[in-house]
Amino acid sequence: MEPTPEDTKPAPTAGADAAPVLETLERGGDVVALHAHPAPADASALAVLWPAMGVPARYYRAFAAQLTAAGVAVVVADLRGTGASTPAPSRASRYGLGELAADVGAVLEHLGPRRAGRRTILVGHSLGGQACALHLASDPAADVSGLALLAVGLPYWRTYPRGRRLPVLLQTQTLAAVSAVARVWPGWGFGGRQARGVIRDWAHTARTGRYPARNGVDLEAGLARVTTPVLAVDMAGDQFTPPGTVTHLVEKLSAAPVTRERYDPGAAIDHFRWAKHGAELANRVAAWASVVPPRLYQP
């Protein structure tokens, strides 16, 4: 469960003054925006960061700067219909999780020249992390060196603490019903405006604990074949993606080496605010990225 954070302004950038360069990639009439941060000259890894549902790329400005300070090149994508990606979701929007996962692959191909000679690390927050994992499920041999899942879990209602399970089930299925009738999720207090297919697929995972097959691809079987190393971090104070939801997702990655950690920097953080207190986490991601076996980009 993830409402849109009230404050989506970028956090202070800790001395990183250079603004990212905006790039765009057309995806069947939709445009995916990419925010390329100035890269360290000696960066041995490129992190491609995918946000949570309804959260614009600019929200991660401080965290991207901290990754850059740790020696990692960073590109932050806007999910379809969010931030600088266009158009806003409407009743004509037909995409779901499968298309978001395909966007990950298209962005990786677009970034090919910058990936050459570097480890590519997919970094995902919440829904963005699910899109990254599903990209690997559809292409388990992808030339990606690592997958960092930051506050990413499958919102299966049975994995929540007692007392929250039925409310989670009721809310997710209510959103799906409203989206089906309205043919778009209007963003009423949750997740920003979203294509009905995204809400449909997300609600399916909340109800069943499994990803729906899309375009003939069994995503559950694909996840079990992924061998890319995974860093899975749950956040202190996160009520929307508690540890049980993270466990439920990473257990599907049964062939992948998984490093499981908890982030508690001492500041008041939650599902969103970790990105504004993420210096220690950025250093941890950078250190992990430097030692995962390289799977270098092959044009």
Salt bridges, closest charged atoms under 4 A:
GLU2 OE1 - HIS271 NE2 3.94
ASP7 OD2 - LYS276 NZ 2.84
GLU23 OE1 - HIS110 NE2 3.01
GLU23 OE2 - ARG114 NH1 2.63
ASP30 OD2 - ARG80 NH1 2.97
ASP78 OD2 - HIS35 NE2 2.76
ASP103 OD1 - ARG27 NE 2.91
ASP103 OD2 - ARG80 NE 2.70
ASP143 OD1 - ARG115 NH2 2.79
ASP201 OD1 - ARG200 NE 2.94
ASP201 OD1 - ARG214 NH2 2.46
GLU220 OE1 - ARG210 NH1 3.82
GLU220 OE1 - LYS252 NZ 2.81
ASP234 OD2 - ARG260 NH2 3.29
ASP234 OD1 - ARG262 NH1 2.53
ASP238 OD2 - HIS271 ND1 2.88
GLU261 OE2 - ARG284 NH2 2.71
ASP270 OD2 - ARG273 NE 3.19
